[in-house]
Each structure stands twice: as C-alpha cells, then as structure tokens.
Amino acid sequence: MAVADNLLLVDLRDQAPLALSDLTRQCAQRLAAGERLLMLFGRPDADNAIGALRVTAVLLAAPGTQGGLSVLRAQARAGEHYPALSASFPAAQALERELWEQTGLTPDGHPWLKPIRFEGARQQHMGDYPFFSVRGQEVHEVGVGPIHASVIEPGHFRFMCLGEQVHHLEIQLGYQHRGVEALLLRRPPLALAPLVESICGDSTVAYAWGYCAAIEALCGLQIPLDLDLRRGVALELERIAMHLASLGGLATDIAFLQGGGSYGRLRTAIINASQRICGNRFGRGWLRPGQARGLDAAQRADLVQTLQAFQKDFTEVNTLMNGSLSVAARFKGVGVVSLLAARELGLLGPVARASGVALDARSQLPGPLYGAHPLELLTQTSGDCWARMQLRMCEVQQSLQWLLALLAGPASLQPSQPLVPAALRGEALCVSLIEGTRGPVLQALETSAQRQLLHYKVQDPSLPNWFGLAMALRENAISDFPICNKSFDLSYCGNDL
C-alpha cells in the first residue's frame, strides 16, 4: 500500500478481504480514535459465488497524526446484516444508507434508513418515501418542490413548523438519478474525461483532476510539478468563480443589490478568463490524463491583469457587504450549525470550516502541488450564515493571492508535450481526493486481473452536507430557508449521481 498524500494506490493482491462484521468493527475502532470515514461502498464480486459482494471503506487519519488515506476491504453476501455504525457515529449515516440502497446490505440499528437516490426499482416508488412527522395540534407541514420556479434541479423540502418556526426539515432528492457510476464503465477508461466533467457542472476541474490523477497512478505515470501547477491554476479559478456565485446568491436573496450585481459581474470576469485559456468557461477540456492546458506568455499576462483588476473590485464589494447593518442582521445567528454537530454529522468543505472544523485536504493532504505552494487552513467559529459568507470571502481572497504569487514567480506554466498513459495496472484500487469548492471530491477506481476498469465510485461532498442543511433550519423561521440554503449552496446532481 503506497500513500501519496491525496492519492492512495492499493495492490489488491496483497490485501485479503475481511468479513463484513470485522470491517465494521475495525471502522468503529478507528472512528472512535478520531479517524474519519470518507467512503463506504460495495460492488458485485464476480470472482466468487452468485450474490457475493465486495465492500470497501476509505478512511482518513485523525488530524495531527501521521498518515493519510487508508482502506479496509470485506467480502459479504447479498442480504447480509451488520451492526450499524451510524448509531454511534452519525457521520456514517448517509454512507450506510447508500450502501444499503445499492447492495441490500442492511445496517441493523440505523436510525434513519431511507433511500438516498431511489436507484433501480425504488425510483418508481418515490411517492412512498417515509417522511418524518412532527405531532401537535398546531403543527403544520409546508412542502416546497420538487419543481421550483427557477432553473435549479428538482428536490423536495418538507418543513414541519409551529407557526413560522421550523422544528424539522426533511430533504428528499433523487428525482433525476442518472446512473453515473454505471455509465463510467461503458467507455474506455482513457476516454471518460468528458463524462467525468459533466458529473457536477460547477466542479468540472475538481472532478477532472481526481479522475486524471487516478488514471495516471493506475498507469504508472510520473507527473511533473509543472503539470500540477497548471491544474492548480484551473482549480483555484474554479473555486473563486463558484464562491462568487454563492456570494452573489446570498446578496440577491436579501435584496442587497450592490452585492448581487457586483459578485455576478466579477464571476463573469473569472469564468471568461478560464475560457480564454481552455476554450470553456467552466474549465471543460483543460485537463486530460497525462496533460493540462498551459498558459503562454500572453495568456499569463492576461490572467495577471484580470486578477489584479478583480482584487480591487472584490475588496470594495466585500467592504459594502461586511459594513451593512441589514446584511449582518439577516445573517448573524441564522442557520447555526455548532462545531459538535458539524463533527458528528461529518460535514465537509466550507460549511464544516465555517463551524470550526479544521478540515481542508489542500493543507492536510497537500500532494506535490500544495506541498510546494502551501495554503493556510481557514476556519470560522460561529457556524451561521454570516460565518459561511465570511469563509467564502476569505477563501476567494486566499486563492487570489495564491494565484498571483504563482503567476509572479518563476514557475513554468507553458504548454508541454502530453504524457502518454500505458495500460492500467491490474487488480488495483486507486482513491483520489481533490478539495473542490464544496469540499473533497472522492473517486475510487478498481481494476480487474485483466487490467480492465471493474468499478468506478464517485462521491460528491454534497452527500453528507445535505443533512447539515436540514439541521441548520431547526428553530429558525421558515423564511430563513433561502439564505441557509444558499449559504450551503449544495449540489443536487452531486447527490443524484
């Protein structure tokens, strides 16, 4: 087993599978010691008896300890039961629900065993979803969606209220489950980039980088730092653009028009800069296995000029937002997720860091790029809409400074000859983790003895974070939902894979 920071490559021939009960027992021990369960998934085991399954758990070492990503593997049989981790470790709840939905493995004692995506036959029975209900003479329910008066994707939100106060919010997604993971096995492994880029359209670069890194590791390619530098430019531009979209949405939701208009204009400047480099505003085509589009001298100078002009205007609009009493009154103390709740629910990305959870793969699993060009881990403490807004502002500023320093330095970003991937390594598992705008984008690729892609697992940080949004609404007014929702700014399609 070789650990390379945010990339893990495992030779499966060296790892005998555990019993499912042993896997969950070891997971529980390691979670109790402070590790984090990042992924839990299964697949049919074609090499064994009919109905056999292979289960994989991906864990992250506890903060402040040596180590990074690690995996546990188990062999199970269809219909098998195991003691639920979620009863003691709530952060596992969405992962165990997904595993149950996809394989039928049942976590006994799970407190919230409901479908995540309504896969297969379940998709025809979404109307039978067992909503939680709150009893009381004056309690009423408000249903919103799944169809919304906008261009957003479908999702149903059911509020259980006493007057205007929300006691519980339940979120039902899965209306357009696309079967992404099955689609990824229908094309040659080296031709998957266009499909991977479309998994979550506002995280194109994060998904593409994770895919490329996994394929390159399975092919034995040694990636030079200058290639990672070009990918880092793409990723940080994506982070800036998507945080600006969230900030603009927050300003618009409270009718702070100076912010709404200015953040939208600034976002356009950033995505247009991406288009001038790679031909697409969202970064499609920028990254491919063994290559990444480079910046010639003119493009480099153009990007520096764009970012410098952006910096001045961004600082000005932030000053307006931060200095407005109406903005502070609307955001402070609204949609609070405590540090304890964020940890127990396994929240990820900016919404976790806004509650004080010190978790950012760019700092803790930096890889060659962020090891050579480090970024400080940023957090807030209040866990409310204000903290989530502040964190996005700070992360945009940080990414901006990182880019300007890189562009002003001696690092080469010039185009280079593509590296040609070889055949995939057989009987191997590669897990890649890229810290995208919403948090860690995880991809796990497994190969067969015949060097074919056997399984492709994708996980968006939205998966655990949707439950965090439901918790944020408790004891808030139902009219606070739009700003809480936008402060999380989660992905429907990232959940409905």
PyMOL commands that set and color helices and strands:
alter all, ss='L'
color gray80, all
select helices_A, chain A and resi 12-14+20-32+90-103+120-128+180-183+189-191+193-197+201-219+225-253+257-278+297-323+325-331+339-345+349-353+361-364+367-372+385-408+462-473+478-488+492-495
alter helices_A, ss='H'
color red, helices_A
select strands_A, chain A and resi 2-4+7-11+18-19+36-44+52-60+69-77+81-83+106-108+139-144+156-162+165-172+287-288+291-292+428-435+440-447+453-459
alter strands_A, ss='S'
color yellow, strands_A
deselect
rebuild
show_as cartoon
